[in-house]
């Protein structure tokens, strides 16, 4: 059974509650059909994950993540996800290799059809599956937390014009290395991919979105 923390987290990550929006307990109890104690517990849990912040005299709100912090998140992800990609290359089964190849094939279709939202979803699935296949639970949990904290910028990044065309070959290189069982190449491909994310984010510091 899905708990209220999971429901609220998903709604935040899906943009139902955008950055800066107040989380009003009464409205949340009606939305999720639970009592205030469950809502308060969920807010505390999501606060520890960096998704929610308590504002003085205003209660809880969805936490805003600056571009500068998003860059730090991408830097940390680069180190952790490189490890995960290397482990995935070492541990992937034939079925999992086939699955990853299928995800990249679907990403190619999404790019060709200019379906940016679909590409963003596939991007998220691919990174999640690499984490799961790696079998490294500690690094995987840390990365999942980091991705959640930077989800707003991640969605903007994945759906910006031209970005999918740039990132598709990067994702393909990661998967190709995992399929071939080359941990070093998988780690390097992931490092290059996350470095490109950092470069785009840094360009936003110079030209912030309006």
C-alpha positions in Angstrom: 0.0 0.0 0.0 1.3 3.4 -1.0 1.9 5.7 2.0 1.1 9.4 2.2 4.9 10.2 2.1 5.1 8.4 -1.3 2.0 10.1 -2.6 3.2 13.6 -1.6 6.7 12.9 -2.9 5.4 11.8 -6.3 3.1 14.8 -6.5 6.0 17.2 -5.8 8.3 15.4 -8.3 5.5 15.5 -10.9 5.1 19.2 -10.5 1.7 19.2 -8.9 3.3 21.2 -6.1 5.9 23.5 -7.7 8.9 24.9 -5.9 7.9 27.5 -3.4 4.3 26.4 -3.0 3.0 26.1 0.5 1.9 22.7 1.8 -1.3 23.4 3.8 -2.1 20.5 6.1 -5.9 20.8 5.8 -5.8 20.7 2.0 -3.4 17.7 2.1 -5.6 15.8 4.5 -8.5 16.2 2.0 -6.3 15.3 -0.9 -4.9 12.1 0.5 -7.8 11.1 2.9 -5.6 10.9 6.0 -5.3 12.8 9.3 -3.1 15.7 10.1 -0.6 13.5 12.1 0.1 11.5 8.9 0.6 14.7 6.9 2.9 16.1 9.5 4.9 12.9 9.5 5.2 12.9 5.7 6.3 16.5 5.7 9.0 15.7 8.3 10.2 12.8 6.1 10.3 14.8 3.0 12.1 17.6 4.8 15.0 15.2 5.6 15.1 14.3 1.9 15.5 18.0 1.0 12.2 18.2 -0.9 10.3 20.3 1.7 11.4 23.2 3.9 9.8 24.8 7.0 9.5 28.6 6.6 9.2 30.8 9.7 5.6 31.8 10.3 4.6 30.2 7.0 4.7 26.5 7.7 6.0 24.0 5.1 6.7 24.6 1.5 8.2 22.8 -1.5 11.9 23.6 -1.3 13.4 25.7 -4.1 16.7 24.4 -5.4 19.0 27.1 -6.8 20.9 26.4 -10.0 24.1 26.6 -8.0 22.9 23.8 -5.8 21.7 21.8 -8.8 25.3 22.0 -10.1 26.6 20.6 -6.9 24.0 17.8 -7.1 25.1 17.0 -10.6 28.7 16.9 -9.4 27.9 14.5 -6.7 25.8 12.4 -9.0 28.7 12.2 -11.4 30.9 10.5 -8.8 28.2 8.1 -7.5 26.5 7.2 -10.8 29.9 6.4 -12.4 30.4 3.8 -9.7 26.9 2.5 -10.3 27.4 2.2 -14.0 30.6 0.3 -13.5 28.9 -2.1 -11.1 26.0 -2.5 -13.5 28.4 -3.5 -16.3 29.9 -6.2 -14.0 26.5 -7.5 -12.8 23.9 -7.1 -15.5 22.2 -10.3 -16.7 21.5 -10.9 -20.4 17.9 -10.0 -19.8 18.9 -6.7 -18.1 21.2 -5.9 -21.0 18.4 -6.5 -23.4 16.1 -4.3 -21.3 18.6 -1.4 -21.3 19.1 -1.7 -25.0 15.3 -1.5 -25.4 15.1 1.7 -23.3 17.7 3.4 -25.6 15.8 2.2 -28.6 12.6 3.9 -27.2 14.6 7.0 -26.5 15.7 7.1 -30.2 12.0 6.9 -31.2 11.1 9.7 -28.8 13.8 12.0 -30.1 12.9 11.3 -33.7 9.2 12.1 -32.9 10.2 15.2 -30.8 8.4 13.8 -27.8 10.4 15.5 -25.1 8.2 14.5 -22.2 8.5 10.9 -23.2 12.2 11.2 -23.5 12.4 12.8 -20.0 10.4 9.8 -18.6 12.7 7.3 -20.4 15.8 9.2 -19.1 14.5 8.7 -15.5 13.8 5.1 -16.1 17.2 4.4 -17.6 19.1 6.0 -14.7 16.9 4.1 -12.2 17.4 0.8 -13.9 21.2 1.3 -13.9 21.0 2.0 -10.2 19.0 -1.1 -9.5 21.1 -3.4 -11.7 24.3 -2.2 -10.0 23.2 -3.8 -6.7 24.9 -1.1 -4.8 22.2 -0.1 -2.4 24.0 2.7 -0.5 25.1 4.6 -3.6 21.7 4.0 -5.2 19.8 5.5 -2.3 22.1 8.5 -2.3 21.6 9.1 -6.0 17.8 8.7 -5.8 17.7 11.3 -3.1 19.9 13.7 -5.1 17.8 13.2 -8.3 14.7 13.9 -6.3 16.1 17.2 -4.9 17.1 18.3 -8.4 14.0 17.0 -10.1 12.6 20.4 -11.2 15.9 21.3 -12.9 16.2 17.8 -14.3 12.8 18.0 -16.0 13.6 21.4 -17.5 17.0 20.1 -18.7 15.6 16.9 -20.3 12.8 18.8 -22.1 14.8 21.8 -23.3 15.0 22.1 -27.1 18.0 20.2 -28.5 19.0 18.6 -25.2 17.7 15.1 -26.0 19.7 15.1 -29.3 22.8 15.8 -27.3 22.2 13.4 -24.5 20.9 10.5 -26.5 24.4 9.4 -27.7 25.7 9.8 -24.1 23.0 7.5 -22.8 23.7 5.0 -25.7 27.4 5.0 -24.8 26.6 4.2 -21.2 24.4 1.3 -22.2 26.8 0.0 -24.8 29.5 -0.2 -22.2 27.2 -2.0 -19.7 26.2 -4.4 -22.4 29.8 -5.2 -23.3 30.6 -5.7 -19.6 33.2 -2.9 -19.6 33.0 -1.3 -16.2 35.7 1.3 -16.8 34.0 2.5 -20.1 30.6 2.6 -18.4 31.9 4.7 -15.6 33.7 7.1 -18.0 30.6 7.4 -20.2 28.4 8.2 -17.1 31.0 10.8 -16.0 31.0 12.5 -19.4 27.1 12.5 -19.4 26.9 14.1 -15.9 29.6 16.6 -16.9 27.5 17.7 -19.8 24.6 18.2 -17.3 26.8 20.5 -15.2 27.9 22.5 -18.3 24.3 23.2 -19.2 23.4 24.2 -15.6 26.4 26.5 -15.5 25.1 28.2 -18.7 21.8 28.9 -16.9 23.7 30.8 -14.2 24.9 33.2 -16.9 21.5 33.3 -18.6 18.9 32.5 -16.0 15.4 31.5 -17.1 12.8 34.2 -16.9 
